[in-house]
């Protein structure tokens, strides 16, 4: 089967951007294996951000990994990358093969339950490759993911399944905001791996 056929992959945005939902790309055994390995090996820490001049420490935890120990700044906080683990390299290869893209870094988010989410934002940091793809791989709990157009406020919702891949491409960050809305219905953790291309 052609991975890039229109039957298996569709753009979920109606205009002003391309975001392809590839569906589930890992089987149940792979999901369980990588979820457990990442929980054991990744150096997750509470995220820090500067919002309206105040330092905010989030409940969700994050980890930053890459091909080398370069620095990355978002929300006015600079982080230095850990070196890719064996499992992250394996997942990167799977995501690259499925998406047809190449990545040199990964920002991981750990949401302990549905009560932890992320507000509307776009990934427009200067270090990110201009209009570069971001591959978002989900492990663990299913969560709703929302897009909102910056101008007309049209909203698109999608449920990200365990082992699924969402690839945000050209135009998405420029024209759309996205968020992970909190919910009390989900009580188990979710790991989100966002593979990115940093221009050094």
C-alpha positions as CSV (number, residue, x, y, z in Angstrom):
1,X,0.0,0.0,0.0
2,X,1.3,3.5,-0.9
3,X,1.9,5.3,2.4
4,X,1.2,8.7,0.7
5,X,-2.0,7.8,-1.1
6,X,-5.0,10.0,-0.6
7,X,-6.9,7.0,0.7
8,X,-4.7,6.6,3.8
9,X,-3.6,10.2,4.6
10,X,-5.7,13.3,4.5
11,X,-5.2,17.0,5.2
12,X,-7.5,17.8,8.1
13,X,-7.3,21.6,7.5
14,X,-9.8,23.0,5.0
15,X,-7.5,25.8,3.8
16,X,-4.4,27.9,4.7
17,X,-2.2,25.0,5.7
18,X,-1.5,21.3,5.4
19,X,-1.8,19.0,8.4
20,X,-1.8,15.3,7.5
21,X,-3.3,12.7,9.9
22,X,-1.6,9.4,9.2
23,X,-3.7,7.5,11.8
24,X,-2.2,4.7,13.9
25,X,1.3,3.8,12.7
26,X,2.5,1.6,15.7
27,X,0.9,-1.7,16.7
28,X,-0.2,-2.4,20.2
29,X,3.0,-4.1,21.2
30,X,5.1,-1.3,19.9
31,X,3.0,1.3,21.7
32,X,3.3,-0.6,25.0
33,X,7.1,-1.1,24.6
34,X,7.9,2.4,23.7
35,X,5.6,4.0,26.2
36,X,7.2,2.0,29.0
37,X,10.8,2.6,27.8
38,X,10.2,6.4,27.5
39,X,8.6,6.5,31.0
40,X,11.7,4.8,32.3
41,X,14.5,6.5,30.4
42,X,13.4,10.1,29.4
43,X,14.5,12.9,31.7
44,X,11.1,14.6,32.1
45,X,11.0,17.9,34.0
46,X,8.2,20.4,34.8
47,X,8.1,22.9,32.0
48,X,8.9,26.6,32.6
49,X,7.7,29.6,30.7
50,X,7.7,33.4,31.0
51,X,4.1,34.6,30.5
52,X,3.4,38.3,30.9
53,X,6.7,38.7,32.7
54,X,6.0,36.0,35.3
55,X,7.7,32.6,35.5
56,X,5.1,29.8,35.3
57,X,5.9,26.2,36.1
58,X,3.5,23.8,34.4
59,X,2.1,20.5,35.8
60,X,2.9,18.7,32.5
61,X,6.5,17.7,32.1
62,X,8.8,18.1,29.1
63,X,12.1,16.8,27.7
64,X,14.2,18.1,24.9
65,X,16.4,15.7,22.8
66,X,18.5,16.1,19.7
67,X,21.4,14.9,17.6
68,X,23.7,17.2,19.5
69,X,23.5,19.3,22.7
70,X,22.3,22.5,21.1
71,X,20.0,25.0,22.8
72,X,16.4,25.8,22.0
73,X,14.3,28.7,23.2
74,X,10.6,28.9,23.5
75,X,8.3,30.9,25.8
76,X,11.4,32.9,26.6
77,X,13.1,29.9,28.3
78,X,16.2,28.3,26.9
79,X,16.8,24.6,27.1
80,X,19.7,22.4,26.1
81,X,19.1,19.2,24.3
82,X,19.9,15.7,25.7
83,X,21.3,13.3,23.1
84,X,18.8,11.0,21.4
85,X,18.3,7.7,23.2
86,X,18.2,4.4,21.3
87,X,14.4,4.3,21.4
88,X,14.0,7.9,20.3
89,X,16.2,7.2,17.3
90,X,14.0,4.2,16.4
91,X,10.8,6.2,16.7
92,X,12.4,9.1,14.7
93,X,13.2,6.6,11.9
94,X,9.6,5.3,11.9
95,X,8.2,8.8,11.8
96,X,10.6,9.9,9.0
97,X,9.8,6.9,6.9
98,X,6.0,7.4,7.3
99,X,6.1,11.2,6.8
100,X,8.8,11.5,4.2
101,X,10.5,14.2,6.3
102,X,13.8,14.4,8.2
103,X,14.1,15.6,11.8
104,X,17.1,16.4,14.1
105,X,15.3,17.0,17.4
106,X,12.3,16.0,19.5
107,X,10.4,17.9,22.2
108,X,8.5,15.4,24.4
109,X,5.5,16.3,26.6
110,X,4.2,14.1,29.4
111,X,0.6,14.8,30.4
112,X,-0.2,12.9,33.6
113,X,-4.0,13.0,33.1
114,X,-6.6,14.8,31.0
115,X,-6.6,17.7,33.5
116,X,-3.2,18.7,32.0
117,X,-3.3,20.4,28.6
118,X,-1.9,23.2,26.5
119,X,-3.4,26.5,25.5
120,X,-3.8,27.7,21.9
121,X,-0.4,28.5,20.4
122,X,1.6,28.1,17.2
123,X,5.2,26.8,16.9
124,X,6.9,29.7,15.3
125,X,10.2,29.8,17.1
126,X,13.0,31.3,15.0
127,X,15.2,28.2,15.4
128,X,12.6,26.0,13.7
129,X,13.1,25.4,10.0
130,X,10.9,27.9,8.1
131,X,7.6,26.1,7.2
132,X,9.3,22.9,8.3
133,X,7.2,19.9,9.2
134,X,6.5,18.9,12.8
135,X,5.7,15.2,13.3
136,X,3.5,14.6,16.4
137,X,3.5,11.0,17.7
138,X,1.1,10.0,20.5
139,X,1.5,7.3,23.0
140,X,-0.9,6.5,25.8
141,X,-4.2,8.0,26.4
142,X,-6.4,9.3,23.5
143,X,-6.8,13.0,23.6
144,X,-8.7,15.6,21.6
145,X,-6.5,18.1,19.7
146,X,-7.9,21.4,18.3
147,X,-6.9,23.8,15.6
148,X,-8.3,27.4,15.4
149,X,-7.7,29.7,12.4
150,X,-6.0,32.9,13.4
151,X,-8.3,35.1,11.2
152,X,-11.8,33.6,10.9
153,X,-11.6,31.5,14.1
154,X,-12.8,28.3,12.4
155,X,-12.1,25.3,14.6
156,X,-11.1,21.8,13.7
157,X,-11.0,19.0,16.3
158,X,-9.4,15.6,16.0
159,X,-8.9,12.7,18.4
160,X,-5.3,11.6,18.5
161,X,-5.1,7.8,19.1
162,X,-2.5,5.7,20.9
163,X,0.3,5.1,18.3
164,X,-0.9,7.7,15.8
165,X,1.0,10.3,13.8
166,X,-0.1,13.9,13.0
167,X,2.2,15.9,10.7
168,X,1.9,19.7,10.6
169,X,3.3,21.1,7.4
170,X,3.6,24.4,5.4
171,X,1.1,27.1,6.4
172,X,-0.1,25.4,9.5
173,X,2.0,27.4,12.0
174,X,1.5,30.7,10.1
175,X,-2.3,30.5,9.8
176,X,-3.5,28.2,12.6
177,X,-3.3,27.9,16.4
178,X,-3.4,24.5,18.1
179,X,-4.1,23.3,21.6
180,X,-4.6,20.2,23.7
181,X,-7.8,21.0,25.7
182,X,-8.0,19.7,29.2
183,X,-10.7,17.1,30.1
184,X,-11.7,15.4,33.3
185,X,-12.7,12.3,31.3
186,X,-9.1,11.1,30.8
187,X,-7.3,9.8,33.8
188,X,-4.3,8.1,32.4
189,X,-1.0,9.6,31.0
190,X,-0.1,10.5,27.5
191,X,3.3,11.0,26.0
192,X,3.5,13.3,22.9
193,X,6.7,13.3,20.9
194,X,7.0,16.3,18.5
195,X,9.8,15.7,16.0
196,X,11.2,18.9,14.6
197,X,13.9,20.4,12.4
198,X,16.2,23.0,14.1
199,X,18.3,25.2,11.9
200,X,21.7,25.5,13.6
